[in-house]
Amino acid sequence: MMEHKKRTKLRSQQNQSIQRYSCMDVHYEDHLRLAWLSMNAKPVPCFTPALSQEIQHWYSLLREQKAPEYQGIRYIVSTGAQGVYNLGGDLSLFCKLIEQQDRQGLLDYAIACNDILYSNHTGINGEITTIALVQGDALGGGFEAAVSSEVLIAERSAKMGLPDILFNLFPGAGAYSLLSRKIGMVEAERLILSGKLYTGEQMHALGVVDILAEDGQGKQAAYDYIKRESRLRNGYRAFRKAKRCTNPLTFEELRNAAFIWVDAAFRLESKDLRMMQRLVKRQMARSV
């Protein structure tokens, strides 16, 4: 009876934590020590400042582990909604900040994104396996977020890529830092400068996607992976820590790239901003 009351109280606390957020949902599966993070920013499913702040807040709670629902979590699976993982940077905000000459505002936005990606890369508190489940589109910063996770699962027809070069920028949240460590410098540069979109199948062939799932089977693939890792978790976690020692990614590296990205953004010409505005309209169309 006491155990039942304890679990009921825990579930109530978890439900309260879910209600706290407006741009994402969090659901827990206690028996797997798993948390599902579903991003659903409005009006566009991209990294709005509100979504970034909410993810940062939740990650801070996971690190502190002050409440029972944050203790013992071993896996986080990030997903999107309605056929979109995440469409990337808030291009409408970019245009606004550039027009207002608000350099600090754009830098603050970029560093907040850096913080999220660095947390994904390092396992939040060092002990949580971060998994991205891409079902649909993961573009720009959304793709960077997926790559920053320790495990990237994608469905075969998912679309991923970095279109930033099309409006005369580069992906400034860590794409090169992450991809060059995963698939090598030459392939990373080719992918970034192409501006092309790739399917999940193509990204798997390149080595970017770790696990390829059939369409509609991504969630089951995540469960299957967690089951496999759980049997040998000590070895998996230790290996990842040792792997990061070989070619460590520092937050300073990401931040330095963010400074370069902001400088480049403020050198964009009118034609580049018009291209960005066209991409904004495409983002808005995806949200309808």
C-alpha positions as CSV (number, residue, x, y, z in Angstrom):
1,M,0.0,0.0,0.0
2,M,2.8,2.4,0.9
3,E,4.6,1.6,-2.4
4,H,1.4,2.3,-4.3
5,K,0.9,5.7,-2.6
6,K,4.5,6.6,-3.2
7,R,4.2,5.8,-7.0
8,T,0.9,7.7,-7.2
9,K,2.5,10.7,-5.6
10,L,5.4,10.4,-8.0
11,R,3.1,10.2,-11.0
12,S,1.2,13.3,-9.7
13,Q,4.5,15.2,-9.5
14,Q,5.4,14.1,-13.0
15,N,2.1,15.3,-14.3
16,Q,2.7,18.7,-12.7
17,S,6.1,18.9,-14.5
18,I,4.5,18.2,-17.8
19,Q,2.0,21.1,-17.3
20,R,4.8,23.5,-16.7
21,Y,5.8,23.7,-20.3
22,S,4.1,25.3,-23.3
23,C,6.5,24.4,-26.1
24,M,7.2,20.8,-25.3
25,D,5.8,17.8,-23.5
26,V,7.7,15.5,-21.2
27,H,6.5,11.9,-20.4
28,Y,8.2,9.4,-18.2
29,E,8.3,5.6,-18.3
30,D,9.5,4.7,-14.8
31,H,10.3,1.0,-15.5
32,L,12.7,2.0,-18.3
33,R,14.1,5.1,-16.5
34,L,13.2,6.9,-19.7
35,A,11.9,10.4,-20.5
36,W,10.3,11.4,-23.8
37,L,10.9,15.0,-24.8
38,S,8.4,16.0,-27.5
39,M,9.2,19.4,-29.0
40,N,6.1,21.4,-30.3
41,A,7.0,25.1,-30.5
42,K,4.3,27.5,-31.8
43,P,3.6,29.0,-34.3
44,V,6.5,27.3,-36.1
45,P,8.1,24.0,-34.9
46,C,11.6,25.5,-34.7
47,F,13.9,26.5,-31.9
48,T,12.0,29.5,-30.7
49,P,13.5,31.3,-27.6
50,A,10.7,29.9,-25.5
51,L,11.4,26.3,-26.5
52,S,15.2,26.8,-25.9
53,Q,14.4,28.3,-22.4
54,E,12.1,25.4,-21.6
55,I,14.6,22.7,-22.6
56,Q,17.4,24.5,-20.7
57,H,15.1,24.7,-17.6
58,W,14.3,21.0,-17.8
59,Y,17.9,20.0,-18.3
60,S,18.9,22.0,-15.2
61,L,16.3,20.1,-13.1
62,L,17.8,16.8,-14.4
63,R,21.3,17.9,-13.4
64,E,20.2,19.0,-9.9
65,Q,17.9,16.0,-9.4
66,K,16.1,17.8,-6.5
67,A,12.7,16.2,-7.2
68,P,11.9,12.5,-7.3
69,E,10.8,12.4,-11.0
70,Y,14.3,13.6,-12.1
71,Q,16.2,11.0,-10.2
72,G,17.4,7.9,-11.8
73,I,16.6,8.9,-15.4
74,R,19.0,7.0,-17.7
75,Y,17.6,7.8,-21.2
76,I,16.0,10.8,-22.9
77,V,14.5,10.4,-26.4
78,S,13.8,13.7,-28.1
79,T,11.1,13.8,-30.8
80,G,9.0,16.3,-32.7
81,A,5.3,16.6,-33.7
82,Q,3.2,16.3,-36.8
83,G,5.9,15.0,-39.1
84,V,8.5,17.5,-38.0
85,Y,11.4,16.9,-35.6
86,N,12.5,20.5,-35.7
87,L,12.9,23.1,-38.5
88,G,15.9,24.7,-37.0
89,G,16.6,28.3,-36.1
90,D,13.9,30.9,-35.6
91,L,14.5,32.6,-39.0
92,S,11.8,35.2,-38.3
93,L,13.6,36.2,-35.2
94,F,16.9,36.3,-37.0
95,C,15.6,38.8,-39.5
96,K,14.1,41.0,-36.8
97,L,17.2,41.1,-34.7
98,I,19.4,41.9,-37.8
99,E,17.0,44.7,-38.9
100,Q,17.2,46.1,-35.3
101,Q,21.0,45.7,-35.2
102,D,20.6,43.7,-32.0
103,R,23.9,41.9,-32.0
104,Q,23.7,40.9,-28.4
105,G,20.2,39.5,-28.8
106,L,21.3,37.3,-31.6
107,L,24.4,36.2,-29.7
108,D,22.3,35.3,-26.7
109,Y,20.0,33.2,-28.8
110,A,23.0,31.3,-30.4
111,I,24.7,30.6,-27.1
112,A,21.4,29.3,-25.6
113,C,21.3,26.8,-28.5
114,N,25.0,25.9,-27.9
115,D,24.1,25.1,-24.3
116,I,21.4,22.7,-25.4
117,L,23.6,20.9,-27.9
118,Y,26.5,20.7,-25.5
119,S,24.3,19.2,-22.9
120,N,23.0,16.6,-25.4
121,H,26.6,15.8,-26.4
122,T,27.8,15.3,-22.9
123,G,24.8,13.3,-21.5
124,I,23.2,16.2,-19.6
125,N,24.7,15.2,-16.2
126,G,27.2,12.8,-17.7
127,E,25.1,9.8,-17.0
128,I,22.0,10.2,-19.3
129,T,22.0,8.6,-22.8
130,T,20.6,11.2,-25.1
131,I,18.7,9.8,-28.1
132,A,17.2,11.8,-31.0
133,L,14.3,10.1,-32.9
134,V,13.8,11.9,-36.2
135,Q,10.5,11.2,-37.9
136,G,10.0,13.8,-40.6
137,D,12.1,16.9,-41.1
138,A,15.2,17.9,-39.1
139,L,16.6,21.0,-40.7
140,G,19.3,23.5,-39.8
141,G,19.5,23.8,-36.0
142,G,17.0,21.0,-35.7
143,F,19.5,18.7,-37.5
144,E,22.3,20.0,-35.4
145,A,20.3,19.1,-32.3
146,A,19.7,15.6,-33.5
147,V,23.4,15.1,-34.4
148,S,24.4,16.4,-30.9
149,S,22.6,13.5,-29.3
150,E,24.6,10.5,-28.4
151,V,22.4,8.2,-30.5
152,L,20.6,9.3,-33.7
153,I,17.7,7.2,-34.8
154,A,15.9,8.2,-38.0
155,E,13.1,6.7,-40.1
156,R,14.0,5.9,-43.7
157,S,12.1,8.7,-45.4
158,A,13.0,11.4,-42.8
159,K,14.5,14.6,-44.3
160,M,17.7,16.1,-42.8
161,G,20.0,18.8,-43.9
162,L,21.6,22.2,-43.4
163,P,20.1,24.8,-45.7
164,D,22.0,27.8,-44.1
165,I,24.4,28.3,-47.0
166,L,21.4,29.0,-49.3
167,F,21.0,32.4,-47.5
168,N,24.8,33.0,-47.3
169,L,25.3,31.8,-43.8
170,F,26.7,28.6,-42.2
171,P,25.1,26.5,-39.4
172,G,26.4,28.2,-36.3
173,A,25.1,25.9,-33.5
174,G,27.9,23.3,-33.8
175,A,27.3,21.4,-37.0
176,Y,30.9,21.3,-38.1
177,S,32.2,20.5,-34.6
178,L,29.8,17.6,-34.3
179,L,29.8,16.2,-37.8
180,S,33.6,16.4,-38.3
181,R,34.0,14.3,-35.2
182,K,31.4,11.8,-36.4
183,I,32.0,11.4,-40.2
184,G,35.3,13.3,-40.7
185,M,36.2,16.8,-41.8
186,V,35.9,16.3,-45.6
187,E,32.4,14.8,-45.4
188,A,31.2,17.3,-42.9
189,E,32.3,20.2,-45.1
190,R,30.7,18.7,-48.1
191,L,27.4,18.2,-46.3
192,I,27.4,21.7,-44.8
193,L,28.3,23.5,-48.0
194,S,25.9,21.6,-50.2
195,G,22.8,23.0,-48.6
196,K,21.1,19.8,-49.7
197,L,18.5,17.7,-47.9
198,Y,19.2,14.0,-47.4
199,T,16.9,11.1,-46.5
200,G,17.3,9.1,-43.3
201,E,18.6,6.3,-45.5
202,Q,21.2,8.5,-47.1
203,M,22.3,9.9,-43.8
204,H,22.7,6.4,-42.4
205,A,24.9,5.5,-45.4
206,L,27.1,8.6,-44.6
207,G,27.4,7.5,-40.9
208,V,25.4,10.4,-39.5
209,V,22.4,8.3,-38.5
210,D,23.3,5.5,-36.1
211,I,20.1,3.5,-36.4
212,L,17.9,3.4,-39.5
213,A,14.2,2.5,-38.9
214,E,11.5,1.8,-41.3
215,D,8.8,4.5,-41.6
216,G,6.5,4.3,-38.6
217,Q,8.9,2.1,-36.7
218,G,11.1,4.7,-35.1
219,K,9.6,4.6,-31.6
220,Q,10.0,0.8,-31.5
221,A,13.6,1.2,-32.7
222,A,14.2,3.5,-29.7
223,Y,12.8,0.9,-27.3
224,D,14.9,-1.8,-28.9
225,Y,18.0,0.3,-28.6
226,I,17.3,1.1,-24.9
227,K,16.8,-2.6,-24.2
228,R,20.2,-3.5,-25.8
229,E,22.1,-0.7,-24.0
230,S,20.5,-1.5,-20.7
231,R,22.1,-4.9,-20.6
232,L,25.6,-3.5,-21.0
233,R,25.0,0.1,-19.8
234,N,28.2,0.4,-17.7
235,G,30.3,-0.4,-20.8
236,Y,28.3,1.9,-23.1
237,R,28.6,4.9,-20.7
238,A,32.3,4.3,-20.0
239,F,33.0,4.0,-23.7
240,R,31.3,7.3,-24.5
241,K,33.2,9.1,-21.8
242,A,36.5,7.7,-23.1
243,K,35.4,8.6,-26.7
244,R,35.0,12.2,-25.7
245,C,38.5,12.2,-24.2
246,T,40.0,11.4,-27.6
247,N,38.7,14.5,-29.4
248,P,36.9,16.6,-26.8
249,L,34.3,19.1,-27.8
250,T,34.4,22.1,-25.5
251,F,31.7,24.7,-24.9
252,E,34.3,27.3,-25.8
253,E,34.7,25.8,-29.3
254,L,30.9,26.1,-29.8
255,R,30.8,29.6,-28.4
256,N,33.7,30.8,-30.6
257,A,31.8,29.5,-33.7
258,A,28.7,31.3,-32.4
259,F,30.6,34.6,-32.4
260,I,31.7,34.1,-36.0
261,W,28.2,33.2,-37.0
262,V,26.7,36.4,-35.5
263,D,29.4,38.5,-37.3
264,A,28.5,36.8,-40.5
265,A,24.8,37.3,-39.9
266,F,25.3,41.0,-39.6
267,R,27.1,41.1,-43.0
268,L,24.1,39.6,-44.8
269,E,22.9,41.6,-47.8
270,S,19.3,42.4,-48.7
271,K,19.1,39.5,-51.2
272,D,20.2,37.1,-48.4
273,L,17.5,38.4,-46.0
274,R,14.9,38.0,-48.8
275,M,15.9,34.4,-49.2
276,M,15.7,33.9,-45.4
277,Q,12.2,35.5,-45.5
278,R,11.2,33.0,-48.2
279,L,12.3,30.2,-45.9
280,V,10.3,31.7,-43.1
281,K,7.2,31.4,-45.3
282,R,8.0,27.8,-45.9
283,Q,8.4,27.3,-42.1
284,M,5.0,28.9,-41.5
285,A,3.4,26.8,-44.2
286,R,4.6,23.6,-42.4
287,S,2.9,24.8,-39.2
288,V,-0.6,25.2,-40.8
